[in-house]
Amino acid sequence: MTASARRSTALAAACRWLALLATLPVLALSVLRAVPVEWPVLAVQLLSFTPWLAVPAAVAVALAVVGRSRWLQLSAGVLLLCHAFWLFPSDTTRPAAAWAGATVPLTVMNINSEFGEADAGGIVRLVRDNGVALLTVQEHTPGLQDRLSAAGLDVVLPYRISEPTNDAGGSAVYSRYPMELVGHVPDTPFKMPTVRVMAEEHGVVAVLEVTNVHVLPPVDVRVAQWRSDLAAVGRVAERPGNRLLIGDFNATYDHAEFRALLGTGPDGPGLVDVGTASRSRLTPTWPMEGPLLPGITIDHLVTSPQVGSAGYEVRRVPGTDHAAVMATLTIPAA
């Protein structure tokens, strides 16, 4: 065997081993993604990063080709196809049909303020510059509320339903239009109020019930409460009417629990994750600061299927590890 042939053989062997090493974690996480059971906390956390596994899957395919291994090419190719399918889910996340009657547009925005440390001026600028008519805040504190008022938010959005705390449990909803408190999602550690908003444009009135969502993160022994919180939010959405679930779900589309909340099964379109429906589900919303982790999408706008949406955006806000998410909804008239 010539020296060149020996080098080629050695390269192929090395690539086969590297392809195998790249394939194994992809295979493990693919099993977790494909089987919708109540996985333990570490598996739940790993599932958040499912979209990033398309990268080693593609690398494994390339290495398998160089390594001249057909079974590795087939295995890595199947895994890559699975991840491509999960990256671009089907149209079950889109509204069933465009609403034929009169509608009222409403630009909405959400921000998790990270213990009230988000830059109040930055939040108010986003609200003003984008014509936001409804703002929801998680981890709302008395200090942030005072800073938002000083920055002029009360002038832009004069209606407020606020329950600030000095920990992560506080919440607030600011609105251009009148609103009333309907209730709270029961049995949750964080405050998750539902408010009824009366939006109006050119004499047309639309009613939207908005739930300010803040689900407990799936860490340590709290994964059971995380599941309970998501299920409780899902039950709120089962009520009739125009609905918006907006906030920090601490879950991605790759979690079976979040997909169950959406109800994207064979019985109908269920709820609509606006980011996913706009083909932006891979735009991360966390972490914007802090841990050096691959970005994931855990902040969501979720609507009932008759509510339309456009202009979905993710924007950074200084001082918080969460991005702001916003979109313009079209709400069927009352």
N, C-alpha and C positions, 0 to 999 in steps of 0.2 A: 504494500500500500504506500502510495506516495505521501510526502509530507502534506501536500495540499488536501489530499483525501482524508488524511488523519485529522487535520484541522476542521474540515467540514463535518466529519463524523462527531468530533468532540463538541463542535458548536451545536449540532442538532441535538445531541444528548443533553447538553446544558439547557437548551431552550425547552426541551420536554420537561425537565425537572422544574424549571421556572414556571412553565405553563401550569403544571400540576399545583405548585405552591399558590399561584394566582387564582386557580379555580376553586380550591378547597374553601376559603372563606366565602366566596360567592355562592357556592353550593349550599353552605350552612345557612346563610342568611336567606337564600331563595326558599329553602324549606320553611323557615319561619314566616316568610311573606306569603307563601302559597297555602299554608295550613292555618285557617282562622280559628285558633283555639286561644284560651287564656294563658299566654306564655308568661313565665316569671319576669321579674323586673328587668334583669339584664337584657333579655331578649326584646322586651318592649322598647328599651332605650336604643338598642342596636337597630331595630326596625326603622327608627327615625331617619337613619342614614342610608336606607335602601337605594335611593337614586344614585348615590355616589358609587355603588357597586357596579354600575355599567362600565366604569373606567377599567377596573381590573378584569372584568369579563372581556372587554375588547382587547386588552393587552394579552390575555390568555389565548384568545383566538389567533392573534398575530404570532405569538410564540409557538403555538402548536403547528402553525403552517411552516415556520422556519424549522421546527423540530421534526417535520415530516411524520407526524403521528396522527393517523386518521381518527382514532378513537378519541384523542384529546381535542382534535378539531371539532368533531361532532358534539362532544360534551360541552366544550366551551361555547360553541355556536348556539346550542339549545339554551344555555344559560343566558347568553347575550340576547336572544330573541325574547326570553321571558322578561328580562329587565326592560327591553324596548317596549314591550306590551304594557308593563307597569308604569313606565315613564309617560306614556301617552294613553291614558284610560279612555274608554269608549264614551259615546255621547250620552250615556245615562246620567252624566253630571250636568247636562244642559237642560234648560227649560223645555217642557213638552211642546209648547207652541207659543208664538208671539201673541200677546194679549190684544184682542181686537178692539176693545173699548177705549174710553178715555183714560189717560194715565197722568200722574204727577211725578216729575223728576225730583230726586232727592240725592244730593251728594253726601256720602257718609264717610267717616274716618274713625279709625281706632288706634289707640296707643296704650301699650303697657308701659307705665312710667318708671318702672324699677324703683320701688319704694319712694316714689315721688321725686326722684332725682332728675327726671327729664327736663330739658330746657323749655321753660314756659314760653319764652319769646319765640322759639322755633316752632312750637305747637301752634301758637296763634298765627304766625306767618303762614304756615301751611293751610290753616283754616281760611284765612283771608284770601290768599293767592289762588286757592282752588275752589272757592265758593262753597265750602263745606257747610251744610245746614244741620248736620247731626254729628256730634263727637262723643265717643265713648272712651272712658279711661279706666284702666285697672291699676291696682296698687296706688290708689289715690290717697293723698295725705292732706291734712290741713295746710301744711306749708305750701304744697303745690297749688292747692285751691287759691290761696292768697296771691301767689305769684301769677297765676293765670288771670286773676281779676286785675292785678296791677298791669299786666300786659295788654289788657283790653278785651279779653275773651267775653266778658259779660255784655259788652256792647254789641259784639258780632252775634253771639248766641245768648240771648237774654234769659232763656228758660233753662233751669237747672234742677236735676234731681240728684243729690249728692249724699254719699255716706262715707266721708273720709275717715281713715284710721291711721294710726302710726305704725302699722305693720303692712303686710302684703294684702290684707283682706278688703281694703277700701275700694270704692267704685264711684263713678260719676257719669252722668249723661247730660250733655249740653245740647240745646236745640234752638233753632231759629223759630220753631213753631211751638204752640202750646202742647203740653203733654201731661200725663198723669201716671202715677205709680199703680201698676196692676197687681204686683206681688213679687215674691222672690222664688227662685228655684230652691226647693226644700232640701234639707239634709246635706248641705255643702259647707265646707270650712270657709270659703271665700264668699263674699256677698255677690249674688248674681240677680240683680233686679230686672224685672220686665216692666217697660213703660209703654204707654199707648201715645203715639204721636199723631197729631192732626195736621198733615201737610196740605198746603193749598197753593195753587197757581192759576191765575186768570179765572177765578171763581170755581175751579174744579177742586174738590176736596178728596183726599185719600187718607185712609187710616192704616198705620203700620205699627205692629207690636214688636218692640225691640227688646231683646234679652242681652244684657251686658255680661258676656261669658268670661269666667276666669276659673278654669279647671285646675285642680291640684296637680302638680307635676308628678309623673310616675317614678318616684325615687324611694329607695329603702322599702319599708313595709307599707308605704302609702299607695301602692299600685292598685289595691282593691278600691280605695276611695277614688282614685283616678277613673277607674271603670264606672263606679257608681255615679260620679259627677257627669261623665259623658252620657250615661243612660238617662240621668235626670234631665239634662238639657234636651235630649232627644224626645222625651215625653212632653216637654213644653211645646215643642214644634209640632206635635200631633194635633194640637188644637186648630180649629178652622181659622181662616183669616190670612191677611198678608203679614208675613213674619220675616224678621231679620235676627239671626243669631250672630253676634259680632264680638270678637275679642280674642283672648288668649286661650286656645283650646288645649295647649300643651300636647298636641297630637298632630300627626301628619296624615296625608291620604294613604300612606302605607300601613297605618294601623287599622286592623279589622274593626276595632271599636269605633273609630271615626267613620269608617264607611258604613257601619251599621247605623250610626246616627243619621247619616245622609239618607239611608234607606235605598241605596242604589241597587236594588235587586230586580227580579223578574216581574214584580207586581206593579212597577211604574217608575217614573223618573225620580220620585222622592224629592229631597231637598237639593239645592244647587250650591255647591262650593264655588263662589264667584271666581276665585283665583284659578281653580282647576278648569272651570268652564271657559275661561279666557286664555287657556293654554299658558298660564303663568305659574303653574304650581311648583315649578322648580326655582322660582325666585325666592331666595331665603328671607325670612323675617327675623331669624335669631341664629347665633348671637351676633349682634352688631358691635358689641364691645365685650371685653372679658376673655373667657376661655378661647383658646385657639382651636376651634372645632370647625369642621365643614358646616356650612350654613344649611339650615333646614327651615321648613315652612310650618310654623305652629300657630300663627295668628291668621284667623280666617274671617271672611264674610260669607255667611250661609243664609240663603233665602228660600222661601217657599217658591214652588216652580212657576207660579204666575207672575212673580216679580222679575222684571227684566234687569239687566245690568250692562254697563259699558265703562270703558276708561279705567279699568283696574290698574292701580299703581302701588308700588312699595317704596317708601321714602324714609331715609334715615332721619333720626332726631337725636341731637347731642344729649348725652347724659343718661341714656337708657340703652340696655342691651337688646331691646326689641325695636323693630322698624314700625313705622306707621303704615297701615294699609288703608286704601280708600278706593271708592268706586262711585259711579252715579247710577242709582237705581231708578227704575220706572215702576211706580206703584199703581195698580188698578184703582180707579176712582171708586168711592163709596157708592 
